[in-house]
Amino acid sequence: MTKYISLFGATTTDTQVQVVKENQVIIGIGAGASRKRYVVYKVEHTARGYVYHMVDTETKEISQIGRASCRERV
């Protein structure tokens, strides 16, 4: 089990805890308060934690993020 601690946000992230389910719509808030909506179509559990596979509802772009680094897109 891996835990990441944010010194600036005073939060703890546990990579072994699933926080999103398949077919769930999530909203990502980016720079300039831009918002993107994603549908999670697949959830994988790896040795490093959970990986969420998503589709952007507007552009149909496929992306994935790991739970340990939610802001990182692969």
N, C-alpha and C positions, 0 to 999 in steps of 0.2 A: 504494500500500500504506500502510495506517495502522497505527501501533502505539500502544497506550495503556500507560502505565507507572503502576503503583500504588505510591505512595510508602510507604503503610502496610503493604501486603502483600509488597512487594519482588518483584512479578511483572510480567511483560510480556504483553500480549494483542495478537496479530496478527489483524486483522479479515479478512485474505485467506486464512486457513487454516481449512478446514472441519473441525470437531471432532465432529460428530454426523451420522449417516446416517439415511435414511428408514427407518421401521419400528423404530427403536431406542427402547427404554424408558429414560427418564432419571428420576432421583429428585431432586426439589428439596427442600432442607431449609430450613424457614422459622423464624420466631420460635417460641420455646418448644419447639424440636426437633420441630415438626410436619413431616411428610413428605408430599409429593404425588408421585404417579407420572404421568408424561406419556408419550404415544407421539408421536414426530415423524412427521407424515404428509407433509410437504413441506419441501424445503430450497431457498431462493432465493439467488442471488448477485446483489447489487446493487452500485452504485458505492461504497457505504459499507461493504460487507462481506457477510457471510452473514446471512440471516434464517431462523429456524427456526419453522415452524408446527406447533403441538402441540395435543393433545387430552388433557384431564385424564381419567384412567381411572375416577375415581369419579363426578365431576359431569358429565362429557361436555362441559365448558366448553372452547371453542376459544380459544387465545391464541397470541401470537407474540413472540419475543424476537430482538433483534439480537445478533450475536456481540460487538459492542463494549461492550454493556451487558447482561450476562447477567441481572442482577437486575431489569431494567426490563421490565415487561409492557405490551403495547400492546393 
